[in-house]
Amino acid sequence: MCICINCRHIKKCKIYKFIEEQHQGEIIKIYSSIFCPSDTIISVNMKKDKSNIILDWDLKECSSFAEKPNNWNIFQ
């Protein structure tokens, strides 16, 4: 699971925006990517589903992480 969902920077983070684009997710219109976090590690897992290969992108480590539990709920 991506640690971004509990980070206070989720609304403005360039890495979160990148990961959402890789998931082909809809980027929220209030989103502005003005924050560039430092020392990030992105994990990409490959899963095979019948004849398709699915890539799952997650941020595993980030030196800029600032905990704010359930912060991802602002997008719903």
N, CA, C and O atoms as a Tripos MOL2 file, in Angstrom:
@<TRIPOS>MOLECULE
protein
  304   303    76     0     0
PROTEIN
NO_CHARGES

@<TRIPOS>ATOM
      1 N           0.8370   -1.1720    0.0000 N.3       1 MET1
      2 CA          0.0000    0.0000    0.0000 C.3       1 MET1
      3 C           0.8890    1.2440    0.0000 C.2       1 MET1
      4 O           1.9410    1.2690    0.6390 O.2       1 MET1
      5 N           0.4650    2.2430   -0.7030 N.am      2 CYS2
      6 CA          1.1970    3.4950   -0.8030 C.3       2 CYS2
      7 C           1.0820    4.2890    0.5030 C.2       2 CYS2
      8 O          -0.0150    4.4680    1.0320 O.2       2 CYS2
      9 N           2.2130    4.7600    1.0130 N.am      3 ILE3
     10 CA          2.1900    5.5090    2.2660 C.3       3 ILE3
     11 C           1.5830    6.9000    2.0910 C.2       3 ILE3
     12 O           1.2890    7.5730    3.0790 O.2       3 ILE3
     13 N           1.3940    7.3340    0.8540 N.am      4 CYS4
     14 CA          0.8810    8.6780    0.5790 C.3       4 CYS4
     15 C          -0.4930    8.9330    1.1990 C.2       4 CYS4
     16 O          -0.8270   10.0730    1.5230 O.2       4 CYS4
     17 N          -1.2810    7.8820    1.3610 N.am      5 ILE5
     18 CA         -2.6500    8.0910    1.8370 C.3       5 ILE5
     19 C          -2.7040    8.6790    3.2390 C.2       5 ILE5
     20 O          -3.7260    9.2410    3.6350 O.2       5 ILE5
     21 N          -1.6240    8.5590    3.9910 N.am      6 ASN6
     22 CA         -1.5930    9.1120    5.3400 C.3       6 ASN6
     23 C          -0.5900   10.2590    5.4770 C.2       6 ASN6
     24 O          -0.0830   10.5070    6.5710 O.2       6 ASN6
     25 N          -0.3040   10.9530    4.3870 N.am      7 CYS7
     26 CA          0.6670   12.0470    4.4280 C.3       7 CYS7
     27 C          -0.0260   13.3870    4.2290 C.2       7 CYS7
     28 O          -0.9430   13.5100    3.4170 O.2       7 CYS7
     29 N           0.4160   14.3760    4.9690 N.am      8 ARG8
     30 CA         -0.2090   15.7010    4.8830 C.3       8 ARG8
     31 C           0.1050   16.3990    3.5640 C.2       8 ARG8
     32 O          -0.5430   17.3960    3.2450 O.2       8 ARG8
     33 N           1.0750   15.9160    2.7850 N.am      9 HIS9
     34 CA          1.4710   16.5550    1.5210 C.3       9 HIS9
     35 C           0.7190   16.0040    0.3060 C.2       9 HIS9
     36 O           0.9970   16.4240   -0.8180 O.2       9 HIS9
     37 N          -0.2000   15.0990    0.4940 N.am     10 ILE10
     38 CA         -0.8330   14.3850   -0.6250 C.3      10 ILE10
     39 C          -1.4660   15.3280   -1.6540 C.2      10 ILE10
     40 O          -1.4490   15.0220   -2.8460 O.2      10 ILE10
     41 N          -2.0140   16.4430   -1.2340 N.am     11 LYS11
     42 CA         -2.7040   17.3540   -2.1510 C.3      11 LYS11
     43 C          -1.7620   18.0760   -3.1040 C.2      11 LYS11
     44 O          -2.1980   18.5520   -4.1520 O.2      11 LYS11
     45 N          -0.4830   18.1690   -2.7630 N.am     12 LYS12
     46 CA          0.4290   18.9640   -3.5750 C.3      12 LYS12
     47 C           1.6940   18.2200   -4.0090 C.2      12 LYS12
     48 O           2.6080   18.8360   -4.5570 O.2      12 LYS12
     49 N           1.7590   16.9350   -3.7790 N.am     13 CYS13
     50 CA          2.9740   16.1570   -3.9990 C.3      13 CYS13
     51 C           3.1280   15.6800   -5.4570 C.2      13 CYS13
     52 O           2.2200   15.0790   -6.0310 O.2      13 CYS13
     53 N           4.2940   15.9650   -6.0280 N.am     14 LYS14
     54 CA          4.5720   15.5490   -7.4120 C.3      14 LYS14
     55 C           4.6720   14.0260   -7.5450 C.2      14 LYS14
     56 O           4.2460   13.4610   -8.5520 O.2      14 LYS14
     57 N           5.2290   13.3710   -6.5400 N.am     15 ILE15
     58 CA          5.3670   11.9110   -6.6010 C.3      15 ILE15
     59 C           3.9970   11.2430   -6.5340 C.2      15 ILE15
     60 O           3.7380   10.2890   -7.2680 O.2      15 ILE15
     61 N           3.1140   11.7360   -5.6600 N.am     16 TYR16
     62 CA          1.7700   11.1600   -5.5850 C.3      16 TYR16
     63 C           1.0440   11.3400   -6.9190 C.2      16 TYR16
     64 O           0.3730   10.4220   -7.3910 O.2      16 TYR16
     65 N           1.1750   12.5020   -7.5170 N.am     17 LYS17
     66 CA          0.5440   12.7450   -8.8180 C.3      17 LYS17
     67 C           1.0850   11.7650   -9.8610 C.2      17 LYS17
     68 O           0.3200   11.2080  -10.6490 O.2      17 LYS17
     69 N           2.3980   11.5560   -9.8650 N.am     18 PHE18
     70 CA          3.0150   10.6180  -10.7930 C.3      18 PHE18
     71 C           2.4580    9.2040  -10.6090 C.2      18 PHE18
     72 O           2.1120    8.5350  -11.5830 O.2      18 PHE18
     73 N           2.3750    8.7560   -9.3570 N.am     19 ILE19
     74 CA          1.8630    7.4090   -9.0750 C.3      19 ILE19
     75 C           0.4070    7.2880   -9.5180 C.2      19 ILE19
     76 O           0.0220    6.2740  -10.1000 O.2      19 ILE19
     77 N          -0.3950    8.2950   -9.2550 N.am     20 GLU20
     78 CA         -1.7890    8.2650   -9.7010 C.3      20 GLU20
     79 C          -1.8850    8.1850  -11.2200 C.2      20 GLU20
     80 O          -2.7390    7.4770  -11.7530 O.2      20 GLU20
     81 N          -1.0200    8.9020  -11.9110 N.am     21 GLU21
     82 CA         -1.0120    8.8350  -13.3790 C.3      21 GLU21
     83 C          -0.6390    7.4400  -13.8590 C.2      21 GLU21
     84 O          -1.1860    6.9670  -14.8550 O.2      21 GLU21
     85 N           0.2870    6.7720  -13.1670 N.am     22 GLN22
     86 CA          0.6730    5.4110  -13.5320 C.3      22 GLN22
     87 C          -0.4930    4.4490  -13.3170 C.2      22 GLN22
     88 O          -0.6430    3.4760  -14.0550 O.2      22 GLN22
     89 N          -1.2960    4.7160  -12.3300 N.am     23 HIS23
     90 CA         -2.4890    3.9020  -12.0700 C.3      23 HIS23
     91 C          -3.6250    4.2690  -13.0110 C.2      23 HIS23
     92 O          -4.6930    3.6590  -12.9830 O.2      23 HIS23
     93 N          -3.3860    5.2570  -13.8320 N.am     24 GLN24
     94 CA         -4.3890    5.7980  -14.7440 C.3      24 GLN24
     95 C          -5.6100    6.2720  -13.9740 C.2      24 GLN24
     96 O          -6.7450    6.1610  -14.4360 O.2      24 GLN24
     97 N          -5.3460    6.8020  -12.7910 N.am     25 GLY25
     98 CA         -6.4110    7.3360  -11.9560 C.3      25 GLY25
     99 C          -6.7700    8.7410  -12.3780 C.2      25 GLY25
    100 O          -5.9870    9.4370  -13.0250 O.2      25 GLY25
    101 N          -7.9370    9.1350  -12.0100 N.am     26 GLU26
    102 CA         -8.3800   10.4890  -12.3040 C.3      26 GLU26
    103 C          -7.7240   11.4270  -11.2950 C.2      26 GLU26
    104 O          -7.8610   11.2460  -10.0850 O.2      26 GLU26
    105 N          -7.0200   12.4200  -11.8000 N.am     27 ILE27
    106 CA         -6.3730   13.3930  -10.9340 C.3      27 ILE27
    107 C          -7.4220   14.4260  -10.5150 C.2      27 ILE27
    108 O          -8.1140   15.0010  -11.3560 O.2      27 ILE27
    109 N          -7.5240   14.6460   -9.2400 N.am     28 ILE28
    110 CA         -8.5050   15.5700   -8.7030 C.3      28 ILE28
    111 C          -8.1800   16.9940   -9.1410 C.2      28 ILE28
    112 O          -7.0190   17.4010   -9.1260 O.2      28 ILE28
    113 N          -9.2010   17.7490   -9.5290 N.am     29 LYS29
    114 CA         -9.0020   19.0800  -10.0770 C.3      29 LYS29
    115 C          -8.3930   20.0730   -9.0810 C.2      29 LYS29
    116 O          -7.7310   21.0220   -9.5010 O.2      29 LYS29
    117 N          -8.5970   19.8780   -7.7790 N.am     30 ILE30
    118 CA         -8.0270   20.7940   -6.8030 C.3      30 ILE30
    119 C          -6.5540   20.4920   -6.5440 C.2      30 ILE30
    120 O          -5.8920   21.1790   -5.7660 O.2      30 ILE30
    121 N          -6.0630   19.4710   -7.1970 N.am     31 TYR31
    122 CA         -4.7040   18.9930   -6.9970 C.3      31 TYR31
    123 C          -3.7040   19.9390   -7.6610 C.2      31 TYR31
    124 O          -3.8750   20.2990   -8.8260 O.2      31 TYR31
    125 N          -2.6890   20.3330   -6.9530 N.am     32 SER32
    126 CA         -1.6160   21.1240   -7.5420 C.3      32 SER32
    127 C          -0.2820   20.5300   -7.0930 C.2      32 SER32
    128 O           0.0030   20.4600   -5.8980 O.2      32 SER32
    129 N           0.5210   20.1080   -8.0450 N.am     33 SER33
    130 CA          1.7730   19.4250   -7.7000 C.3      33 SER33
    131 C           2.9010   20.4410   -7.5650 C.2      33 SER33
    132 O           3.6360   20.6950   -8.5190 O.2      33 SER33
    133 N           3.0280   21.0110   -6.3920 N.am     34 ILE34
    134 CA          4.0490   22.0180   -6.1420 C.3      34 ILE34
    135 C           5.0980   21.5480   -5.1380 C.2      34 ILE34
    136 O           6.0810   22.2480   -4.8920 O.2      34 ILE34
    137 N           4.8930   20.3690   -4.5580 N.am     35 PHE35
    138 CA          5.8040   19.8620   -3.5390 C.3      35 PHE35
    139 C           6.5860   18.6860   -4.1000 C.2      35 PHE35
    140 O           5.9990   17.7160   -4.5810 O.2      35 PHE35
    141 N           7.9040   18.7690   -4.0400 N.am     36 CYS36
    142 CA          8.7510   17.6810   -4.5190 C.3      36 CYS36
    143 C           9.4490   17.0340   -3.3260 C.2      36 CYS36
    144 O          10.3970   17.6060   -2.7870 O.2      36 CYS36
    145 N           9.0010   15.8570   -2.9050 N.am     37 PRO37
    146 CA          9.5730   15.2040   -1.7280 C.3      37 PRO37
    147 C          10.9880   14.6920   -1.9900 C.2      37 PRO37
    148 O          11.4030   14.5180   -3.1350 O.2      37 PRO37
    149 N          11.7130   14.4580   -0.9040 N.am     38 SER38
    150 CA         13.0860   13.9830   -1.0510 C.3      38 SER38
    151 C          13.2130   12.5180   -0.6450 C.2      38 SER38
    152 O          12.4340   12.0030    0.1560 O.2      38 SER38
    153 N          14.2100   11.8700   -1.2180 N.am     39 ASP39
    154 CA         14.5610   10.4860   -0.8870 C.3      39 ASP39
    155 C          13.3650    9.5440   -0.9160 C.2      39 ASP39
    156 O          12.9890    8.9640    0.1030 O.2      39 ASP39
    157 N          12.7830    9.4040   -2.0790 N.am     40 THR40
    158 CA         11.6140    8.5330   -2.2240 C.3      40 THR40
    159 C          12.0200    7.1960   -2.8340 C.2      40 THR40
    160 O          12.9610    7.1140   -3.6230 O.2      40 THR40
    161 N          11.2990    6.1700   -2.4570 N.am     41 ILE41
    162 CA         11.4770    4.8430   -3.0490 C.3      41 ILE41
    163 C          10.1060    4.3810   -3.5280 C.2      41 ILE41
    164 O           9.1650    4.2500   -2.7450 O.2      41 ILE41
    165 N          10.0180    4.1390   -4.8300 N.am     42 ILE42
    166 CA          8.7730    3.6630   -5.4380 C.3      42 ILE42
    167 C           8.9380    2.1830   -5.7480 C.2      42 ILE42
    168 O           9.9470    1.7550   -6.3080 O.2      42 ILE42
    169 N           7.9320    1.4200   -5.3760 N.am     43 SER43
    170 CA          7.9190   -0.0150   -5.6470 C.3      43 SER43
    171 C           6.9300   -0.2810   -6.7780 C.2      43 SER43
    172 O           5.8070    0.2240   -6.7700 O.2      43 SER43
    173 N           7.3650   -1.0830   -7.7520 N.am     44 VAL44
    174 CA          6.4820   -1.4690   -8.8530 C.3      44 VAL44
    175 C           6.3800   -2.9840   -8.8410 C.2      44 VAL44
    176 O           7.3770   -3.6840   -9.0200 O.2      44 VAL44
    177 N           5.1790   -3.4840   -8.6310 N.am     45 ASN45
    178 CA          4.9330   -4.9280   -8.6250 C.3      45 ASN45
    179 C           4.1910   -5.3150   -9.8920 C.2      45 ASN45
    180 O           3.2770   -4.6200  -10.3350 O.2      45 ASN45
    181 N           4.6000   -6.4280  -10.4590 N.am     46 MET46
    182 CA          3.9420   -6.9350  -11.6610 C.3      46 MET46
    183 C           3.0480   -8.1050  -11.2750 C.2      46 MET46
    184 O           3.4610   -9.0150  -10.5560 O.2      46 MET46
    185 N           1.8170   -8.0600  -11.7670 N.am     47 LYS47
    186 CA          0.8660   -9.1400  -11.5270 C.3      47 LYS47
    187 C           0.3070   -9.6020  -12.8670 C.2      47 LYS47
    188 O           0.0120   -8.7900  -13.7430 O.2      47 LYS47
    189 N           0.1680  -10.8930  -13.0100 N.am     48 LYS48
    190 CA         -0.3960  -11.4330  -14.2390 C.3      48 LYS48
    191 C          -1.8480  -11.8120  -13.9900 C.2      48 LYS48
    192 O          -2.1600  -12.5600  -13.0630 O.2      48 LYS48
    193 N          -2.7230  -11.2870  -14.8260 N.am     49 ASP49
    194 CA         -4.1570  -11.5420  -14.7280 C.3      49 ASP49
    195 C          -4.6160  -12.0880  -16.0780 C.2      49 ASP49
    196 O          -4.8400  -11.3230  -17.0160 O.2      49 ASP49
    197 N          -4.7520  -13.3840  -16.1720 N.am     50 LYS50
    198 CA         -5.0690  -14.0680  -17.4340 C.3      50 LYS50
    199 C          -4.0320  -13.7010  -18.4740 C.2      50 LYS50
    200 O          -2.8920  -14.1580  -18.3810 O.2      50 LYS50
    201 N          -4.3830  -12.8960  -19.4590 N.am     51 SER51
    202 CA         -3.4300  -12.5590  -20.5120 C.3      51 SER51
    203 C          -2.8400  -11.1540  -20.3410 C.2      51 SER51
    204 O          -2.0850  -10.6930  -21.1980 O.2      51 SER51
    205 N          -3.1760  -10.4820  -19.2510 N.am     52 ASN52
    206 CA         -2.6870   -9.1190  -19.0320 C.3      52 ASN52
    207 C          -1.6400   -9.0880  -17.9230 C.2      52 ASN52
    208 O          -1.6530   -9.9050  -17.0020 O.2      52 ASN52
    209 N          -0.7440   -8.1310  -18.0380 N.am     53 ILE53
    210 CA          0.2090   -7.8650  -16.9620 C.3      53 ILE53
    211 C          -0.1810   -6.5310  -16.3510 C.2      53 ILE53
    212 O          -0.3160   -5.5290  -17.0540 O.2      53 ILE53
    213 N          -0.3590   -6.5250  -15.0440 N.am     54 ILE54
    214 CA         -0.7980   -5.3390  -14.3250 C.3      54 ILE54
    215 C           0.3640   -4.8310  -13.4780 C.2      54 ILE54
    216 O           0.9980   -5.5990  -12.7550 O.2      54 ILE54
    217 N           0.6370   -3.5280  -13.5730 N.am     55 LEU55
    218 CA          1.6760   -2.9130  -12.7590 C.3      55 LEU55
    219 C           1.0200   -2.1960  -11.5900 C.2      55 LEU55
    220 O           0.0790   -1.4230  -11.7750 O.2      55 LEU55
    221 N           1.5130   -2.4500  -10.3990 N.am     56 ASP56
    222 CA          0.9940   -1.8020   -9.1980 C.3      56 ASP56
    223 C           2.0920   -0.9150   -8.6200 C.2      56 ASP56
    224 O           3.1330   -1.4100   -8.1870 O.2      56 ASP56
    225 N           1.8570    0.3940   -8.6140 N.am     57 TRP57
    226 CA          2.8320    1.3850   -8.1840 C.3      57 TRP57
    227 C           2.5190    1.8230   -6.7600 C.2      57 TRP57
    228 O           1.3740    2.1530   -6.4500 O.2      57 TRP57
    229 N           3.5330    1.8300   -5.8860 N.am     58 ASP58
    230 CA          3.3670    2.2600   -4.5000 C.3      58 ASP58
    231 C           4.6110    3.0120   -4.0380 C.2      58 ASP58
    232 O           5.7360    2.6540   -4.3880 O.2      58 ASP58
    233 N           4.3930    4.0460   -3.2570 N.am     59 LEU59
    234 CA          5.5100    4.7350   -2.6130 C.3      59 LEU59
    235 C           5.7690    4.0300   -1.2940 C.2      59 LEU59
    236 O           4.8860    3.9510   -0.4400 O.2      59 LEU59
    237 N           6.9780    3.5180   -1.1290 N.am     60 LYS60
    238 CA          7.3220    2.7450    0.0680 C.3      60 LYS60
    239 C           8.0680    3.5620    1.1100 C.2      60 LYS60
    240 O           7.8880    3.3500    2.3090 O.2      60 LYS60
    241 N           8.9060    4.4940    0.6640 N.am     61 GLU61
    242 CA          9.6760    5.3230    1.5900 C.3      61 GLU61
    243 C           9.7580    6.7470    1.0610 C.2      61 GLU61
    244 O           9.8270    6.9800   -0.1460 O.2      61 GLU61
    245 N           9.7470    7.7010    2.0030 N.am     62 CYS62
    246 CA          9.8210    9.1120    1.6400 C.3      62 CYS62
    247 C          10.3140    9.8920    2.8560 C.2      62 CYS62
    248 O           9.7000    9.8490    3.9220 O.2      62 CYS62
    249 N          11.4190   10.5980    2.6890 N.am     63 SER63
    250 CA         11.9600   11.3860    3.7980 C.3      63 SER63
    251 C          11.0760   12.5730    4.1490 C.2      63 SER63
    252 O          11.1800   13.1180    5.2480 O.2      63 SER63
    253 N          10.2150   12.9760    3.2350 N.am     64 SER64
    254 CA          9.3380   14.1270    3.4680 C.3      64 SER64
    255 C           7.9890   13.7350    4.0610 C.2      64 SER64
    256 O           7.1410   14.5970    4.2910 O.2      64 SER64
    257 N           7.7820   12.4510    4.3080 N.am     65 PHE65
    258 CA          6.5040   11.9810    4.8460 C.3      65 PHE65
    259 C           6.1890   12.6860    6.1680 C.2      65 PHE65
    260 O           7.0100   12.7220    7.0840 O.2      65 PHE65
    261 N           4.9890   13.2400    6.2410 N.am     66 ALA66
    262 CA          4.4980   13.8880    7.4630 C.3      66 ALA66
    263 C           3.1160   13.3110    7.7480 C.2      66 ALA66
    264 O           2.1620   13.5800    7.0190 O.2      66 ALA66
    265 N           3.0170   12.5350    8.7890 N.am     67 GLU67
    266 CA          1.7960   11.7780    9.0560 C.3      67 GLU67
    267 C           0.5830   12.6610    9.3340 C.2      67 GLU67
    268 O           0.6140   13.5890   10.1420 O.2      67 GLU67
    269 N          -0.4830   12.3200    8.6210 N.am     68 LYS68
    270 CA         -1.8080   12.9010    8.8350 C.3      68 LYS68
    271 C          -2.7980   11.7930    8.4550 C.2      68 LYS68
    272 O          -3.2550   11.7300    7.3130 O.2      68 LYS68
    273 N          -3.1270   10.9200    9.4160 N.am     69 PRO69
    274 CA         -3.9530    9.7530    9.1200 C.3      69 PRO69
    275 C          -5.2400   10.0920    8.3810 C.2      69 PRO69
    276 O          -5.9160   11.0790    8.6700 O.2      69 PRO69
    277 N          -5.5510    9.2240    7.4080 N.am     70 ASN70
    278 CA         -6.7890    9.3110    6.6330 C.3      70 ASN70
    279 C          -6.8590   10.5540    5.7500 C.2      70 ASN70
    280 O          -7.9510   10.9530    5.3450 O.2      70 ASN70
    281 N          -5.7330   11.1670    5.4470 N.am     71 ASN71
    282 CA         -5.7250   12.3910    4.6440 C.3      71 ASN71
    283 C          -6.2160   12.1590    3.2180 C.2      71 ASN71
    284 O          -6.7020   13.0990    2.5900 O.2      71 ASN71
    285 N          -6.1070   10.9460    2.6860 N.am     72 TRP72
    286 CA         -6.5710   10.6550    1.3370 C.3      72 TRP72
    287 C          -8.0760   10.8390    1.1980 C.2      72 TRP72
    288 O          -8.5670   11.0210    0.0840 O.2      72 TRP72
    289 N          -8.8130   10.7960    2.2900 N.am     73 ASN73
    290 CA        -10.2740   10.9390    2.2420 C.3      73 ASN73
    291 C         -10.7210   12.2960    1.7290 C.2      73 ASN73
    292 O         -11.8910   12.4530    1.3790 O.2      73 ASN73
    293 N          -9.8390   13.2760    1.6720 N.am     74 ILE74
    294 CA        -10.1990   14.5940    1.1650 C.3      74 ILE74
    295 C         -10.5920   14.5380   -0.3120 C.2      74 ILE74
    296 O         -11.2710   15.4360   -0.8100 O.2      74 ILE74
    297 N         -10.1640   13.4810   -1.0140 N.am     75 PHE75
    298 CA        -10.4410   13.3660   -2.4350 C.3      75 PHE75
    299 C         -11.7820   12.6970   -2.7340 C.2      75 PHE75
    300 O         -12.2190   12.6780   -3.8850 O.2      75 PHE75
    301 N         -12.4230   12.1630   -1.7340 N.am     76 GLN76
    302 CA        -13.6750   11.4500   -1.9850 C.3      76 GLN76
    303 C         -14.8640   12.3430   -1.8310 C.2      76 GLN76
    304 O         -15.9980   11.8980   -2.0090 O.2      76 GLN76
@<TRIPOS>BOND
     1     1     2 1
     2     2     3 1
     3     3     4 2
     4     3     5 am
     5     5     6 1
     6     6     7 1
     7     7     8 2
     8     7     9 am
     9     9    10 1
    10    10    11 1
    11    11    12 2
    12    11    13 am
    13    13    14 1
    14    14    15 1
    15    15    16 2
    16    15    17 am
    17    17    18 1
    18    18    19 1
    19    19    20 2
    20    19    21 am
    21    21    22 1
    22    22    23 1
    23    23    24 2
    24    23    25 am
    25    25    26 1
    26    26    27 1
    27    27    28 2
    28    27    29 am
    29    29    30 1
    30    30    31 1
    31    31    32 2
    32    31    33 am
    33    33    34 1
    34    34    35 1
    35    35    36 2
    36    35    37 am
    37    37    38 1
    38    38    39 1
    39    39    40 2
    40    39    41 am
    41    41    42 1
    42    42    43 1
    43    43    44 2
    44    43    45 am
    45    45    46 1
    46    46    47 1
    47    47    48 2
    48    47    49 am
    49    49    50 1
    50    50    51 1
    51    51    52 2
    52    51    53 am
    53    53    54 1
    54    54    55 1
    55    55    56 2
    56    55    57 am
    57    57    58 1
    58    58    59 1
    59    59    60 2
    60    59    61 am
    61    61    62 1
    62    62    63 1
    63    63    64 2
    64    63    65 am
    65    65    66 1
    66    66    67 1
    67    67    68 2
    68    67    69 am
    69    69    70 1
    70    70    71 1
    71    71    72 2
    72    71    73 am
    73    73    74 1
    74    74    75 1
    75    75    76 2
    76    75    77 am
    77    77    78 1
    78    78    79 1
    79    79    80 2
    80    79    81 am
    81    81    82 1
    82    82    83 1
    83    83    84 2
    84    83    85 am
    85    85    86 1
    86    86    87 1
    87    87    88 2
    88    87    89 am
    89    89    90 1
    90    90    91 1
    91    91    92 2
    92    91    93 am
    93    93    94 1
    94    94    95 1
    95    95    96 2
    96    95    97 am
    97    97    98 1
    98    98    99 1
    99    99   100 2
   100    99   101 am
   101   101   102 1
   102   102   103 1
   103   103   104 2
   104   103   105 am
   105   105   106 1
   106   106   107 1
   107   107   108 2
   108   107   109 am
   109   109   110 1
   110   110   111 1
   111   111   112 2
   112   111   113 am
   113   113   114 1
   114   114   115 1
   115   115   116 2
   116   115   117 am
   117   117   118 1
   118   118   119 1
   119   119   120 2
   120   119   121 am
   121   121   122 1
   122   122   123 1
   123   123   124 2
   124   123   125 am
   125   125   126 1
   126   126   127 1
   127   127   128 2
   128   127   129 am
   129   129   130 1
   130   130   131 1
   131   131   132 2
   132   131   133 am
   133   133   134 1
   134   134   135 1
   135   135   136 2
   136   135   137 am
   137   137   138 1
   138   138   139 1
   139   139   140 2
   140   139   141 am
   141   141   142 1
   142   142   143 1
   143   143   144 2
   144   143   145 am
   145   145   146 1
   146   146   147 1
   147   147   148 2
   148   147   149 am
   149   149   150 1
   150   150   151 1
   151   151   152 2
   152   151   153 am
   153   153   154 1
   154   154   155 1
   155   155   156 2
   156   155   157 am
   157   157   158 1
   158   158   159 1
   159   159   160 2
   160   159   161 am
   161   161   162 1
   162   162   163 1
   163   163   164 2
   164   163   165 am
   165   165   166 1
   166   166   167 1
   167   167   168 2
   168   167   169 am
   169   169   170 1
   170   170   171 1
   171   171   172 2
   172   171   173 am
   173   173   174 1
   174   174   175 1
   175   175   176 2
   176   175   177 am
   177   177   178 1
   178   178   179 1
   179   179   180 2
   180   179   181 am
   181   181   182 1
   182   182   183 1
   183   183   184 2
   184   183   185 am
   185   185   186 1
   186   186   187 1
   187   187   188 2
   188   187   189 am
   189   189   190 1
   190   190   191 1
   191   191   192 2
   192   191   193 am
   193   193   194 1
   194   194   195 1
   195   195   196 2
   196   195   197 am
   197   197   198 1
   198   198   199 1
   199   199   200 2
   200   199   201 am
   201   201   202 1
   202   202   203 1
   203   203   204 2
   204   203   205 am
   205   205   206 1
   206   206   207 1
   207   207   208 2
   208   207   209 am
   209   209   210 1
   210   210   211 1
   211   211   212 2
   212   211   213 am
   213   213   214 1
   214   214   215 1
   215   215   216 2
   216   215   217 am
   217   217   218 1
   218   218   219 1
   219   219   220 2
   220   219   221 am
   221   221   222 1
   222   222   223 1
   223   223   224 2
   224   223   225 am
   225   225   226 1
   226   226   227 1
   227   227   228 2
   228   227   229 am
   229   229   230 1
   230   230   231 1
   231   231   232 2
   232   231   233 am
   233   233   234 1
   234   234   235 1
   235   235   236 2
   236   235   237 am
   237   237   238 1
   238   238   239 1
   239   239   240 2
   240   239   241 am
   241   241   242 1
   242   242   243 1
   243   243   244 2
   244   243   245 am
   245   245   246 1
   246   246   247 1
   247   247   248 2
   248   247   249 am
   249   249   250 1
   250   250   251 1
   251   251   252 2
   252   251   253 am
   253   253   254 1
   254   254   255 1
   255   255   256 2
   256   255   257 am
   257   257   258 1
   258   258   259 1
   259   259   260 2
   260   259   261 am
   261   261   262 1
   262   262   263 1
   263   263   264 2
   264   263   265 am
   265   265   266 1
   266   266   267 1
   267   267   268 2
   268   267   269 am
   269   269   270 1
   270   270   271 1
   271   271   272 2
   272   271   273 am
   273   273   274 1
   274   274   275 1
   275   275   276 2
   276   275   277 am
   277   277   278 1
   278   278   279 1
   279   279   280 2
   280   279   281 am
   281   281   282 1
   282   282   283 1
   283   283   284 2
   284   283   285 am
   285   285   286 1
   286   286   287 1
   287   287   288 2
   288   287   289 am
   289   289   290 1
   290   290   291 1
   291   291   292 2
   292   291   293 am
   293   293   294 1
   294   294   295 1
   295   295   296 2
   296   295   297 am
   297   297   298 1
   298   298   299 1
   299   299   300 2
   300   299   301 am
   301   301   302 1
   302   302   303 1
   303   303   304 2
@<TRIPOS>SUBSTRUCTURE
     1 MET1         2 RESIDUE 1 A MET
     2 CYS2         6 RESIDUE 1 A CYS
     3 ILE3        10 RESIDUE 1 A ILE
     4 CYS4        14 RESIDUE 1 A CYS
     5 ILE5        18 RESIDUE 1 A ILE
     6 ASN6        22 RESIDUE 1 A ASN
     7 CYS7        26 RESIDUE 1 A CYS
     8 ARG8        30 RESIDUE 1 A ARG
     9 HIS9        34 RESIDUE 1 A HIS
    10 ILE10       38 RESIDUE 1 A ILE
    11 LYS11       42 RESIDUE 1 A LYS
    12 LYS12       46 RESIDUE 1 A LYS
    13 CYS13       50 RESIDUE 1 A CYS
    14 LYS14       54 RESIDUE 1 A LYS
    15 ILE15       58 RESIDUE 1 A ILE
    16 TYR16       62 RESIDUE 1 A TYR
    17 LYS17       66 RESIDUE 1 A LYS
    18 PHE18       70 RESIDUE 1 A PHE
    19 ILE19       74 RESIDUE 1 A ILE
    20 GLU20       78 RESIDUE 1 A GLU
    21 GLU21       82 RESIDUE 1 A GLU
    22 GLN22       86 RESIDUE 1 A GLN
    23 HIS23       90 RESIDUE 1 A HIS
    24 GLN24       94 RESIDUE 1 A GLN
    25 GLY25       98 RESIDUE 1 A GLY
    26 GLU26      102 RESIDUE 1 A GLU
    27 ILE27      106 RESIDUE 1 A ILE
    28 ILE28      110 RESIDUE 1 A ILE
    29 LYS29      114 RESIDUE 1 A LYS
    30 ILE30      118 RESIDUE 1 A ILE
    31 TYR31      122 RESIDUE 1 A TYR
    32 SER32      126 RESIDUE 1 A SER
    33 SER33      130 RESIDUE 1 A SER
    34 ILE34      134 RESIDUE 1 A ILE
    35 PHE35      138 RESIDUE 1 A PHE
    36 CYS36      142 RESIDUE 1 A CYS
    37 PRO37      146 RESIDUE 1 A PRO
    38 SER38      150 RESIDUE 1 A SER
    39 ASP39      154 RESIDUE 1 A ASP
    40 THR40      158 RESIDUE 1 A THR
    41 ILE41      162 RESIDUE 1 A ILE
    42 ILE42      166 RESIDUE 1 A ILE
    43 SER43      170 RESIDUE 1 A SER
    44 VAL44      174 RESIDUE 1 A VAL
    45 ASN45      178 RESIDUE 1 A ASN
    46 MET46      182 RESIDUE 1 A MET
    47 LYS47      186 RESIDUE 1 A LYS
    48 LYS48      190 RESIDUE 1 A LYS
    49 ASP49      194 RESIDUE 1 A ASP
    50 LYS50      198 RESIDUE 1 A LYS
    51 SER51      202 RESIDUE 1 A SER
    52 ASN52      206 RESIDUE 1 A ASN
    53 ILE53      210 RESIDUE 1 A ILE
    54 ILE54      214 RESIDUE 1 A ILE
    55 LEU55      218 RESIDUE 1 A LEU
    56 ASP56      222 RESIDUE 1 A ASP
    57 TRP57      226 RESIDUE 1 A TRP
    58 ASP58      230 RESIDUE 1 A ASP
    59 LEU59      234 RESIDUE 1 A LEU
    60 LYS60      238 RESIDUE 1 A LYS
    61 GLU61      242 RESIDUE 1 A GLU
    62 CYS62      246 RESIDUE 1 A CYS
    63 SER63      250 RESIDUE 1 A SER
    64 SER64      254 RESIDUE 1 A SER
    65 PHE65      258 RESIDUE 1 A PHE
    66 ALA66      262 RESIDUE 1 A ALA
    67 GLU67      266 RESIDUE 1 A GLU
    68 LYS68      270 RESIDUE 1 A LYS
    69 PRO69      274 RESIDUE 1 A PRO
    70 ASN70      278 RESIDUE 1 A ASN
    71 ASN71      282 RESIDUE 1 A ASN
    72 TRP72      286 RESIDUE 1 A TRP
    73 ASN73      290 RESIDUE 1 A ASN
    74 ILE74      294 RESIDUE 1 A ILE
    75 PHE75      298 RESIDUE 1 A PHE
    76 GLN76      302 RESIDUE 1 A GLN
